[in-house]
Structure formats: structure tokens, C-alpha cells
Amino acid sequence: MQGVFYRATAKEVGQALDLKGWVKNTKDGHVESIVSGSEKALQQYIEWCRKGPEKAIVNSINVTSIQEEKFDDFKVIRG
């Protein structure tokens, strides 16, 4: 996913949906994100993640529910 602005665009989408959390690249080259917000906004974010930004190629995503975490904003974590 290098060079397609997936993380930056995920942050923009998350902020537009009033979600809080983070997005980062993993050591194995995948993208990981933990977000909290309304169920509707979370579903919209998940749908966006399935496609990603225009130049991204998304093969699959895994969605896992975890105990809600509280975040102050939505940020990109750099490794």
C-alpha cells in the first residue's frame, strides 16, 4: 500500500465521520486501524476501508470488535 495515501485518507475519512482512533502501517506491510464512534459511522468507515483511496488495491480486511477505547482525535501513527 505504499504511496497511495491510504493512512492519510483513512484519517480524513475517519475525521469526516466523527470517529476517534488511529491508523498505522504494520511491520509486515499491512494497515491497522482502531476506531470508535457511532455504529453507523463505523460501518461507513469499514466500507471505505474495503476500497481505500483511488490507487489502492485492497485484497481483504479483517474486522474485530474489541472493548471500546477512548481517543481524543484521529491520528496517523508513524512507525
PyMOL Python script that loads the backbone (N, CA, C, O; Angstrom):
from pymol import cmd

cmd.read_pdbstr("""\
ATOM      1  N   MET A   1       0.809  -1.199   0.000  1.00  0.00           N
ATOM      2  CA  MET A   1       0.000   0.000   0.000  1.00  0.00           C
ATOM      3  C   MET A   1       0.855   1.267   0.000  1.00  0.00           C
ATOM      4  O   MET A   1       0.341   2.361   0.235  1.00  0.00           O
ATOM      5  N   GLN A   2       2.113   1.133  -0.253  1.00  0.00           N
ATOM      6  CA  GLN A   2       2.991   2.283  -0.223  1.00  0.00           C
ATOM      7  C   GLN A   2       2.616   3.282  -1.313  1.00  0.00           C
ATOM      8  O   GLN A   2       2.346   2.900  -2.452  1.00  0.00           O
ATOM      9  N   GLY A   3       2.601   4.568  -0.951  1.00  0.00           N
ATOM     10  CA  GLY A   3       2.428   5.612  -1.935  1.00  0.00           C
ATOM     11  C   GLY A   3       1.018   5.878  -2.419  1.00  0.00           C
ATOM     12  O   GLY A   3       0.832   6.648  -3.361  1.00  0.00           O
ATOM     13  N   VAL A   4       0.023   5.266  -1.808  1.00  0.00           N
ATOM     14  CA  VAL A   4      -1.351   5.518  -2.254  1.00  0.00           C
ATOM     15  C   VAL A   4      -2.124   6.379  -1.251  1.00  0.00           C
ATOM     16  O   VAL A   4      -3.312   6.643  -1.437  1.00  0.00           O
ATOM     17  N   PHE A   5      -1.442   6.812  -0.191  1.00  0.00           N
ATOM     18  CA  PHE A   5      -2.029   7.701   0.819  1.00  0.00           C
ATOM     19  C   PHE A   5      -3.189   7.052   1.573  1.00  0.00           C
ATOM     20  O   PHE A   5      -4.145   7.724   1.960  1.00  0.00           O
ATOM     21  N   TYR A   6      -3.094   5.744   1.775  1.00  0.00           N
ATOM     22  CA  TYR A   6      -4.163   5.025   2.481  1.00  0.00           C
ATOM     23  C   TYR A   6      -4.351   5.572   3.891  1.00  0.00           C
ATOM     24  O   TYR A   6      -5.474   5.890   4.284  1.00  0.00           O
ATOM     25  N   ARG A   7      -3.263   5.686   4.661  1.00  0.00           N
ATOM     26  CA  ARG A   7      -3.384   6.150   6.047  1.00  0.00           C
ATOM     27  C   ARG A   7      -3.893   7.588   6.132  1.00  0.00           C
ATOM     28  O   ARG A   7      -4.777   7.893   6.932  1.00  0.00           O
ATOM     29  N   ALA A   8      -3.339   8.455   5.315  1.00  0.00           N
ATOM     30  CA  ALA A   8      -3.762   9.860   5.346  1.00  0.00           C
ATOM     31  C   ALA A   8      -5.232   9.993   4.967  1.00  0.00           C
ATOM     32  O   ALA A   8      -5.972  10.765   5.577  1.00  0.00           O
ATOM     33  N   THR A   9      -5.646   9.239   3.963  1.00  0.00           N
ATOM     34  CA  THR A   9      -7.045   9.303   3.546  1.00  0.00           C
ATOM     35  C   THR A   9      -7.949   8.650   4.571  1.00  0.00           C
ATOM     36  O   THR A   9      -9.062   9.124   4.798  1.00  0.00           O
ATOM     37  N   ALA A  10      -7.494   7.569   5.200  1.00  0.00           N
ATOM     38  CA  ALA A  10      -8.275   6.934   6.269  1.00  0.00           C
ATOM     39  C   ALA A  10      -8.516   7.921   7.407  1.00  0.00           C
ATOM     40  O   ALA A  10      -9.606   7.969   7.979  1.00  0.00           O
ATOM     41  N   LYS A  11      -7.489   8.708   7.731  1.00  0.00           N
ATOM     42  CA  LYS A  11      -7.638   9.729   8.768  1.00  0.00           C
ATOM     43  C   LYS A  11      -8.687  10.759   8.353  1.00  0.00           C
ATOM     44  O   LYS A  11      -9.547  11.126   9.153  1.00  0.00           O
ATOM     45  N   GLU A  12      -8.619  11.220   7.125  1.00  0.00           N
ATOM     46  CA  GLU A  12      -9.601  12.205   6.640  1.00  0.00           C
ATOM     47  C   GLU A  12     -11.014  11.640   6.684  1.00  0.00           C
ATOM     48  O   GLU A  12     -11.947  12.322   7.109  1.00  0.00           O
ATOM     49  N   VAL A  13     -11.172  10.394   6.244  1.00  0.00           N
ATOM     50  CA  VAL A  13     -12.488   9.750   6.253  1.00  0.00           C
ATOM     51  C   VAL A  13     -12.974   9.589   7.691  1.00  0.00           C
ATOM     52  O   VAL A  13     -14.128   9.890   8.000  1.00  0.00           O
ATOM     53  N   GLY A  14     -12.094   9.116   8.566  1.00  0.00           N
ATOM     54  CA  GLY A  14     -12.457   8.949   9.971  1.00  0.00           C
ATOM     55  C   GLY A  14     -12.887  10.256  10.612  1.00  0.00           C
ATOM     56  O   GLY A  14     -13.885  10.301  11.331  1.00  0.00           O
ATOM     57  N   GLN A  15     -12.138  11.319  10.355  1.00  0.00           N
ATOM     58  CA  GLN A  15     -12.492  12.621  10.920  1.00  0.00           C
ATOM     59  C   GLN A  15     -13.827  13.116  10.364  1.00  0.00           C
ATOM     60  O   GLN A  15     -14.639  13.668  11.107  1.00  0.00           O
ATOM     61  N   ALA A  16     -14.057  12.924   9.072  1.00  0.00           N
ATOM     62  CA  ALA A  16     -15.316  13.354   8.455  1.00  0.00           C
ATOM     63  C   ALA A  16     -16.506  12.616   9.051  1.00  0.00           C
ATOM     64  O   ALA A  16     -17.614  13.150   9.104  1.00  0.00           O
ATOM     65  N   LEU A  17     -16.269  11.374   9.504  1.00  0.00           N
ATOM     66  CA  LEU A  17     -17.341  10.566  10.115  1.00  0.00           C
ATOM     67  C   LEU A  17     -17.415  10.764  11.628  1.00  0.00           C
ATOM     68  O   LEU A  17     -18.198  10.094  12.301  1.00  0.00           O
ATOM     69  N   ASP A  18     -16.612  11.674  12.163  1.00  0.00           N
ATOM     70  CA  ASP A  18     -16.545  11.971  13.589  1.00  0.00           C
ATOM     71  C   ASP A  18     -16.090  10.756  14.403  1.00  0.00           C
ATOM     72  O   ASP A  18     -16.545  10.539  15.526  1.00  0.00           O
ATOM     73  N   LEU A  19     -15.188   9.975  13.818  1.00  0.00           N
ATOM     74  CA  LEU A  19     -14.604   8.841  14.528  1.00  0.00           C
ATOM     75  C   LEU A  19     -13.338   9.297  15.237  1.00  0.00           C
ATOM     76  O   LEU A  19     -12.713  10.282  14.844  1.00  0.00           O
ATOM     77  N   LYS A  20     -12.973   8.580  16.268  1.00  0.00           N
ATOM     78  CA  LYS A  20     -11.737   8.826  17.004  1.00  0.00           C
ATOM     79  C   LYS A  20     -10.919   7.543  16.970  1.00  0.00           C
ATOM     80  O   LYS A  20     -11.478   6.447  17.005  1.00  0.00           O
ATOM     81  N   GLY A  21      -9.596   7.675  16.902  1.00  0.00           N
ATOM     82  CA  GLY A  21      -8.752   6.493  16.905  1.00  0.00           C
ATOM     83  C   GLY A  21      -7.462   6.727  16.162  1.00  0.00           C
ATOM     84  O   GLY A  21      -6.921   7.833  16.164  1.00  0.00           O
ATOM     85  N   TRP A  22      -6.966   5.679  15.523  1.00  0.00           N
ATOM     86  CA  TRP A  22      -5.700   5.780  14.813  1.00  0.00           C
ATOM     87  C   TRP A  22      -5.619   4.788  13.671  1.00  0.00           C
ATOM     88  O   TRP A  22      -6.396   3.838  13.588  1.00  0.00           O
ATOM     89  N   VAL A  23      -4.650   5.034  12.784  1.00  0.00           N
ATOM     90  CA  VAL A  23      -4.338   4.147  11.660  1.00  0.00           C
ATOM     91  C   VAL A  23      -2.818   4.124  11.527  1.00  0.00           C
ATOM     92  O   VAL A  23      -2.159   5.149  11.700  1.00  0.00           O
ATOM     93  N   LYS A  24      -2.257   2.932  11.214  1.00  0.00           N
ATOM     94  CA  LYS A  24      -0.808   2.812  11.070  1.00  0.00           C
ATOM     95  C   LYS A  24      -0.462   1.675  10.122  1.00  0.00           C
ATOM     96  O   LYS A  24      -1.284   0.802   9.846  1.00  0.00           O
ATOM     97  N   ASN A  25       0.775   1.704   9.629  1.00  0.00           N
ATOM     98  CA  ASN A  25       1.321   0.576   8.884  1.00  0.00           C
ATOM     99  C   ASN A  25       1.886  -0.410   9.890  1.00  0.00           C
ATOM    100  O   ASN A  25       2.453  -0.015  10.908  1.00  0.00           O
ATOM    101  N   THR A  26       1.728  -1.697   9.599  1.00  0.00           N
ATOM    102  CA  THR A  26       2.330  -2.723  10.446  1.00  0.00           C
ATOM    103  C   THR A  26       3.687  -3.107   9.864  1.00  0.00           C
ATOM    104  O   THR A  26       3.999  -2.759   8.725  1.00  0.00           O
ATOM    105  N   LYS A  27       4.485  -3.818  10.638  1.00  0.00           N
ATOM    106  CA  LYS A  27       5.820  -4.227  10.185  1.00  0.00           C
ATOM    107  C   LYS A  27       5.763  -5.134   8.972  1.00  0.00           C
ATOM    108  O   LYS A  27       6.713  -5.187   8.190  1.00  0.00           O
ATOM    109  N   ASP A  28       4.641  -5.859   8.803  1.00  0.00           N
ATOM    110  CA  ASP A  28       4.531  -6.770   7.661  1.00  0.00           C
ATOM    111  C   ASP A  28       3.888  -6.117   6.435  1.00  0.00           C
ATOM    112  O   ASP A  28       3.548  -6.801   5.470  1.00  0.00           O
ATOM    113  N   GLY A  29       3.723  -4.784   6.477  1.00  0.00           N
ATOM    114  CA  GLY A  29       3.250  -4.062   5.304  1.00  0.00           C
ATOM    115  C   GLY A  29       1.749  -3.897   5.193  1.00  0.00           C
ATOM    116  O   GLY A  29       1.258  -3.387   4.186  1.00  0.00           O
ATOM    117  N   HIS A  30       1.016  -4.316   6.201  1.00  0.00           N
ATOM    118  CA  HIS A  30      -0.427  -4.123   6.206  1.00  0.00           C
ATOM    119  C   HIS A  30      -0.776  -2.803   6.878  1.00  0.00           C
ATOM    120  O   HIS A  30       0.103  -2.105   7.384  1.00  0.00           O
ATOM    121  N   VAL A  31      -2.040  -2.470   6.881  1.00  0.00           N
ATOM    122  CA  VAL A  31      -2.525  -1.274   7.563  1.00  0.00           C
ATOM    123  C   VAL A  31      -3.433  -1.726   8.691  1.00  0.00           C
ATOM    124  O   VAL A  31      -4.274  -2.603   8.497  1.00  0.00           O
ATOM    125  N   GLU A  32      -3.272  -1.134   9.867  1.00  0.00           N
ATOM    126  CA  GLU A  32      -4.097  -1.451  11.031  1.00  0.00           C
ATOM    127  C   GLU A  32      -4.747  -0.168  11.524  1.00  0.00           C
ATOM    128  O   GLU A  32      -4.135   0.900  11.498  1.00  0.00           O
ATOM    129  N   SER A  33      -6.002  -0.283  11.975  1.00  0.00           N
ATOM    130  CA  SER A  33      -6.713   0.886  12.468  1.00  0.00           C
ATOM    131  C   SER A  33      -7.615   0.474  13.619  1.00  0.00           C
ATOM    132  O   SER A  33      -8.284  -0.557  13.557  1.00  0.00           O
ATOM    133  N   ILE A  34      -7.629   1.277  14.658  1.00  0.00           N
ATOM    134  CA  ILE A  34      -8.576   1.105  15.760  1.00  0.00           C
ATOM    135  C   ILE A  34      -9.344   2.400  15.873  1.00  0.00           C
ATOM    136  O   ILE A  34      -8.756   3.472  16.022  1.00  0.00           O
ATOM    137  N   VAL A  35     -10.667   2.301  15.802  1.00  0.00           N
ATOM    138  CA  VAL A  35     -11.509   3.496  15.846  1.00  0.00           C
ATOM    139  C   VAL A  35     -12.715   3.269  16.737  1.00  0.00           C
ATOM    140  O   VAL A  35     -13.139   2.136  16.961  1.00  0.00           O
ATOM    141  N   SER A  36     -13.257   4.362  17.237  1.00  0.00           N
ATOM    142  CA  SER A  36     -14.502   4.302  17.998  1.00  0.00           C
ATOM    143  C   SER A  36     -15.423   5.412  17.515  1.00  0.00           C
ATOM    144  O   SER A  36     -14.976   6.458  17.044  1.00  0.00           O
ATOM    145  N   GLY A  37     -16.710   5.158  17.644  1.00  0.00           N
ATOM    146  CA  GLY A  37     -17.716   6.116  17.214  1.00  0.00           C
ATOM    147  C   GLY A  37     -19.060   5.439  17.105  1.00  0.00           C
ATOM    148  O   GLY A  37     -19.255   4.338  17.620  1.00  0.00           O
ATOM    149  N   SER A  38     -19.986   6.093  16.437  1.00  0.00           N
ATOM    150  CA  SER A  38     -21.329   5.526  16.297  1.00  0.00           C
ATOM    151  C   SER A  38     -21.288   4.303  15.388  1.00  0.00           C
ATOM    152  O   SER A  38     -20.407   4.179  14.538  1.00  0.00           O
ATOM    153  N   GLU A  39     -22.232   3.418  15.570  1.00  0.00           N
ATOM    154  CA  GLU A  39     -22.296   2.195  14.757  1.00  0.00           C
ATOM    155  C   GLU A  39     -22.401   2.521  13.266  1.00  0.00           C
ATOM    156  O   GLU A  39     -21.760   1.878  12.435  1.00  0.00           O
ATOM    157  N   LYS A  40     -23.214   3.521  12.940  1.00  0.00           N
ATOM    158  CA  LYS A  40     -23.383   3.910  11.535  1.00  0.00           C
ATOM    159  C   LYS A  40     -22.061   4.412  10.954  1.00  0.00           C
ATOM    160  O   LYS A  40     -21.684   4.030   9.847  1.00  0.00           O
ATOM    161  N   ALA A  41     -21.362   5.264  11.696  1.00  0.00           N
ATOM    162  CA  ALA A  41     -20.091   5.804  11.217  1.00  0.00           C
ATOM    163  C   ALA A  41     -19.049   4.694  11.090  1.00  0.00           C
ATOM    164  O   ALA A  41     -18.261   4.692  10.144  1.00  0.00           O
ATOM    165  N   LEU A  42     -19.039   3.760  12.025  1.00  0.00           N
ATOM    166  CA  LEU A  42     -18.100   2.647  11.957  1.00  0.00           C
ATOM    167  C   LEU A  42     -18.348   1.803  10.711  1.00  0.00           C
ATOM    168  O   LEU A  42     -17.400   1.394  10.042  1.00  0.00           O
ATOM    169  N   GLN A  43     -19.603   1.542  10.399  1.00  0.00           N
ATOM    170  CA  GLN A  43     -19.927   0.770   9.207  1.00  0.00           C
ATOM    171  C   GLN A  43     -19.490   1.500   7.934  1.00  0.00           C
ATOM    172  O   GLN A  43     -19.002   0.874   6.992  1.00  0.00           O
ATOM    173  N   GLN A  44     -19.666   2.816   7.910  1.00  0.00           N
ATOM    174  CA  GLN A  44     -19.234   3.595   6.748  1.00  0.00           C
ATOM    175  C   GLN A  44     -17.710   3.563   6.601  1.00  0.00           C
ATOM    176  O   GLN A  44     -17.186   3.472   5.490  1.00  0.00           O
ATOM    177  N   TYR A  45     -17.015   3.637   7.719  1.00  0.00           N
ATOM    178  CA  TYR A  45     -15.551   3.565   7.701  1.00  0.00           C
ATOM    179  C   TYR A  45     -15.089   2.196   7.199  1.00  0.00           C
ATOM    180  O   TYR A  45     -14.169   2.109   6.386  1.00  0.00           O
ATOM    181  N   ILE A  46     -15.717   1.146   7.676  1.00  0.00           N
ATOM    182  CA  ILE A  46     -15.378  -0.211   7.239  1.00  0.00           C
ATOM    183  C   ILE A  46     -15.591  -0.354   5.742  1.00  0.00           C
ATOM    184  O   ILE A  46     -14.758  -0.941   5.051  1.00  0.00           O
ATOM    185  N   GLU A  47     -16.690   0.171   5.237  1.00  0.00           N
ATOM    186  CA  GLU A  47     -16.951   0.104   3.795  1.00  0.00           C
ATOM    187  C   GLU A  47     -15.886   0.867   3.016  1.00  0.00           C
ATOM    188  O   GLU A  47     -15.436   0.406   1.967  1.00  0.00           O
ATOM    189  N   TRP A  48     -15.480   2.029   3.521  1.00  0.00           N
ATOM    190  CA  TRP A  48     -14.417   2.767   2.857  1.00  0.00           C
ATOM    191  C   TRP A  48     -13.124   1.945   2.880  1.00  0.00           C
ATOM    192  O   TRP A  48     -12.419   1.873   1.873  1.00  0.00           O
ATOM    193  N   CYS A  49     -12.814   1.331   4.014  1.00  0.00           N
ATOM    194  CA  CYS A  49     -11.583   0.538   4.136  1.00  0.00           C
ATOM    195  C   CYS A  49     -11.542  -0.601   3.122  1.00  0.00           C
ATOM    196  O   CYS A  49     -10.463  -0.977   2.663  1.00  0.00           O
ATOM    197  N   ARG A  50     -12.685  -1.146   2.770  1.00  0.00           N
ATOM    198  CA  ARG A  50     -12.735  -2.238   1.789  1.00  0.00           C
ATOM    199  C   ARG A  50     -12.251  -1.776   0.410  1.00  0.00           C
ATOM    200  O   ARG A  50     -11.765  -2.584  -0.381  1.00  0.00           O
ATOM    201  N   LYS A  51     -12.384  -0.480   0.125  1.00  0.00           N
ATOM    202  CA  LYS A  51     -11.982   0.078  -1.172  1.00  0.00           C
ATOM    203  C   LYS A  51     -10.684   0.857  -1.065  1.00  0.00           C
ATOM    204  O   LYS A  51      -9.806   0.723  -1.918  1.00  0.00           O
ATOM    205  N   GLY A  52     -10.555   1.678  -0.017  1.00  0.00           N
ATOM    206  CA  GLY A  52      -9.392   2.534   0.153  1.00  0.00           C
ATOM    207  C   GLY A  52      -9.412   3.690  -0.823  1.00  0.00           C
ATOM    208  O   GLY A  52     -10.397   3.895  -1.532  1.00  0.00           O
ATOM    209  N   PRO A  53      -8.319   4.453  -0.862  1.00  0.00           N
ATOM    210  CA  PRO A  53      -8.237   5.565  -1.807  1.00  0.00           C
ATOM    211  C   PRO A  53      -8.131   5.050  -3.241  1.00  0.00           C
ATOM    212  O   PRO A  53      -7.958   3.855  -3.476  1.00  0.00           O
ATOM    213  N   GLU A  54      -8.236   5.952  -4.166  1.00  0.00           N
ATOM    214  CA  GLU A  54      -8.351   5.615  -5.588  1.00  0.00           C
ATOM    215  C   GLU A  54      -7.293   4.635  -6.097  1.00  0.00           C
ATOM    216  O   GLU A  54      -7.631   3.701  -6.824  1.00  0.00           O
ATOM    217  N   LYS A  55      -6.034   4.821  -5.738  1.00  0.00           N
ATOM    218  CA  LYS A  55      -4.960   3.987  -6.287  1.00  0.00           C
ATOM    219  C   LYS A  55      -4.669   2.733  -5.458  1.00  0.00           C
ATOM    220  O   LYS A  55      -3.789   1.949  -5.814  1.00  0.00           O
ATOM    221  N   ALA A  56      -5.386   2.544  -4.379  1.00  0.00           N
ATOM    222  CA  ALA A  56      -5.126   1.392  -3.507  1.00  0.00           C
ATOM    223  C   ALA A  56      -5.687   0.104  -4.103  1.00  0.00           C
ATOM    224  O   ALA A  56      -6.687   0.107  -4.821  1.00  0.00           O
ATOM    225  N   ILE A  57      -5.022  -0.971  -3.787  1.00  0.00           N
ATOM    226  CA  ILE A  57      -5.525  -2.307  -4.096  1.00  0.00           C
ATOM    227  C   ILE A  57      -5.727  -3.003  -2.754  1.00  0.00           C
ATOM    228  O   ILE A  57      -4.757  -3.336  -2.074  1.00  0.00           O
ATOM    229  N   VAL A  58      -6.976  -3.220  -2.374  1.00  0.00           N
ATOM    230  CA  VAL A  58      -7.302  -3.846  -1.095  1.00  0.00           C
ATOM    231  C   VAL A  58      -7.747  -5.271  -1.379  1.00  0.00           C
ATOM    232  O   VAL A  58      -8.771  -5.495  -2.025  1.00  0.00           O
ATOM    233  N   ASN A  59      -6.976  -6.227  -0.896  1.00  0.00           N
ATOM    234  CA  ASN A  59      -7.305  -7.623  -1.113  1.00  0.00           C
ATOM    235  C   ASN A  59      -8.331  -8.132  -0.111  1.00  0.00           C
ATOM    236  O   ASN A  59      -9.219  -8.907  -0.467  1.00  0.00           O
ATOM    237  N   SER A  60      -8.214  -7.704   1.127  1.00  0.00           N
ATOM    238  CA  SER A  60      -9.162  -8.127   2.162  1.00  0.00           C
ATOM    239  C   SER A  60      -8.980  -7.245   3.385  1.00  0.00           C
ATOM    240  O   SER A  60      -7.951  -6.591   3.555  1.00  0.00           O
ATOM    241  N   ILE A  61      -9.997  -7.241   4.230  1.00  0.00           N
ATOM    242  CA  ILE A  61      -9.878  -6.586   5.525  1.00  0.00           C
ATOM    243  C   ILE A  61     -10.424  -7.553   6.576  1.00  0.00           C
ATOM    244  O   ILE A  61     -11.277  -8.393   6.287  1.00  0.00           O
ATOM    245  N   ASN A  62      -9.920  -7.417   7.781  1.00  0.00           N
ATOM    246  CA  ASN A  62     -10.422  -8.162   8.923  1.00  0.00           C
ATOM    247  C   ASN A  62     -10.998  -7.168   9.907  1.00  0.00           C
ATOM    248  O   ASN A  62     -10.344  -6.185  10.253  1.00  0.00           O
ATOM    249  N   VAL A  63     -12.209  -7.412  10.358  1.00  0.00           N
ATOM    250  CA  VAL A  63     -12.865  -6.529  11.320  1.00  0.00           C
ATOM    251  C   VAL A  63     -13.046  -7.301  12.610  1.00  0.00           C
ATOM    252  O   VAL A  63     -13.592  -8.404  12.608  1.00  0.00           O
ATOM    253  N   THR A  64     -12.593  -6.729  13.706  1.00  0.00           N
ATOM    254  CA  THR A  64     -12.692  -7.352  15.012  1.00  0.00           C
ATOM    255  C   THR A  64     -13.272  -6.343  15.988  1.00  0.00           C
ATOM    256  O   THR A  64     -12.839  -5.191  16.023  1.00  0.00           O
ATOM    257  N   SER A  65     -14.238  -6.762  16.773  1.00  0.00           N
ATOM    258  CA  SER A  65     -14.771  -5.907  17.830  1.00  0.00           C
ATOM    259  C   SER A  65     -13.930  -6.098  19.083  1.00  0.00           C
ATOM    260  O   SER A  65     -13.622  -7.221  19.483  1.00  0.00           O
ATOM    261  N   ILE A  66     -13.568  -4.983  19.688  1.00  0.00           N
ATOM    262  CA  ILE A  66     -12.817  -5.023  20.939  1.00  0.00           C
ATOM    263  C   ILE A  66     -13.524  -4.109  21.933  1.00  0.00           C
ATOM    264  O   ILE A  66     -14.421  -3.348  21.572  1.00  0.00           O
ATOM    265  N   GLN A  67     -13.107  -4.199  23.180  1.00  0.00           N
ATOM    266  CA  GLN A  67     -13.672  -3.301  24.182  1.00  0.00           C
ATOM    267  C   GLN A  67     -13.358  -1.868  23.765  1.00  0.00           C
ATOM    268  O   GLN A  67     -12.234  -1.559  23.370  1.00  0.00           O
ATOM    269  N   GLU A  68     -14.351  -1.008  23.856  1.00  0.00           N
ATOM    270  CA  GLU A  68     -14.193   0.362  23.377  1.00  0.00           C
ATOM    271  C   GLU A  68     -13.073   1.082  24.097  1.00  0.00           C
ATOM    272  O   GLU A  68     -12.948   1.021  25.320  1.00  0.00           O
ATOM    273  N   GLU A  69     -12.266   1.764  23.309  1.00  0.00           N
ATOM    274  CA  GLU A  69     -11.216   2.615  23.833  1.00  0.00           C
ATOM    275  C   GLU A  69     -11.612   4.062  23.590  1.00  0.00           C
ATOM    276  O   GLU A  69     -12.312   4.368  22.624  1.00  0.00           O
ATOM    277  N   LYS A  70     -11.170   4.937  24.454  1.00  0.00           N
ATOM    278  CA  LYS A  70     -11.464   6.365  24.307  1.00  0.00           C
ATOM    279  C   LYS A  70     -10.251   7.063  23.689  1.00  0.00           C
ATOM    280  O   LYS A  70      -9.124   6.910  24.160  1.00  0.00           O
ATOM    281  N   PHE A  71     -10.497   7.815  22.651  1.00  0.00           N
ATOM    282  CA  PHE A  71      -9.458   8.577  21.966  1.00  0.00           C
ATOM    283  C   PHE A  71      -9.893  10.032  21.906  1.00  0.00           C
ATOM    284  O   PHE A  71     -11.087  10.333  21.910  1.00  0.00           O
ATOM    285  N   ASP A  72      -8.918  10.933  21.851  1.00  0.00           N
ATOM    286  CA  ASP A  72      -9.217  12.360  21.766  1.00  0.00           C
ATOM    287  C   ASP A  72      -9.392  12.831  20.334  1.00  0.00           C
ATOM    288  O   ASP A  72     -10.073  13.826  20.087  1.00  0.00           O
ATOM    289  N   ASP A  73      -8.784  12.127  19.390  1.00  0.00           N
ATOM    290  CA  ASP A  73      -8.816  12.555  17.999  1.00  0.00           C
ATOM    291  C   ASP A  73      -8.560  11.348  17.101  1.00  0.00           C
ATOM    292  O   ASP A  73      -8.582  10.209  17.567  1.00  0.00           O
ATOM    293  N   PHE A  74      -8.324  11.592  15.841  1.00  0.00           N
ATOM    294  CA  PHE A  74      -7.988  10.539  14.891  1.00  0.00           C
ATOM    295  C   PHE A  74      -6.628  10.874  14.329  1.00  0.00           C
ATOM    296  O   PHE A  74      -6.439  11.958  13.775  1.00  0.00           O
ATOM    297  N   LYS A  75      -5.665   9.961  14.460  1.00  0.00           N
ATOM    298  CA  LYS A  75      -4.325  10.292  14.005  1.00  0.00           C
ATOM    299  C   LYS A  75      -3.679   9.136  13.253  1.00  0.00           C
ATOM    300  O   LYS A  75      -4.077   7.977  13.368  1.00  0.00           O
ATOM    301  N   VAL A  76      -2.678   9.501  12.490  1.00  0.00           N
ATOM    302  CA  VAL A  76      -1.821   8.541  11.812  1.00  0.00           C
ATOM    303  C   VAL A  76      -0.642   8.292  12.738  1.00  0.00           C
ATOM    304  O   VAL A  76       0.031   9.231  13.162  1.00  0.00           O
ATOM    305  N   ILE A  77      -0.394   7.032  13.050  1.00  0.00           N
ATOM    306  CA  ILE A  77       0.763   6.664  13.858  1.00  0.00           C
ATOM    307  C   ILE A  77       1.869   6.244  12.907  1.00  0.00           C
ATOM    308  O   ILE A  77       1.681   5.371  12.060  1.00  0.00           O
ATOM    309  N   ARG A  78       3.006   6.867  13.056  1.00  0.00           N
ATOM    310  CA  ARG A  78       4.139   6.525  12.212  1.00  0.00           C
ATOM    311  C   ARG A  78       5.098   5.651  13.009  1.00  0.00           C
ATOM    312  O   ARG A  78       5.389   5.915  14.176  1.00  0.00           O
ATOM    313  N   GLY A  79       5.576   4.612  12.352  1.00  0.00           N
ATOM    314  CA  GLY A  79       6.294   3.582  12.958  1.00  0.00           C
ATOM    315  C   GLY A  79       7.561   3.675  13.598  1.00  0.00           C
ATOM    316  O   GLY A  79       8.078   2.673  14.093  1.00  0.00           O
TER     317      GLY A  79
END
""", "prot")
cmd.dss("prot")
cmd.show_as("cartoon", "prot")
cmd.util.cbc("prot")
cmd.orient("prot")
